[in-house]
Amino acid sequence: MANSGITRVAESDAMNRWLTTIGSAAYLILPGVGEEDFLGEVMF
């Protein structure tokens, strides 16, 4: 299993008892825009 190392570290992490996972997220950070550009222009 590919995640067995990550799981093993998570189980032995001393801070793990204080943390509660409530979700996950993925973010897209767009570059700045000029006066003639529009937000997200590089995506098209």
Secondary structure, 3 states (H helix, E strand, C coil): CCCHHHHHHHHHCHHHHHCCCCCCCCCCCCCCCCCCCCCCHHHC
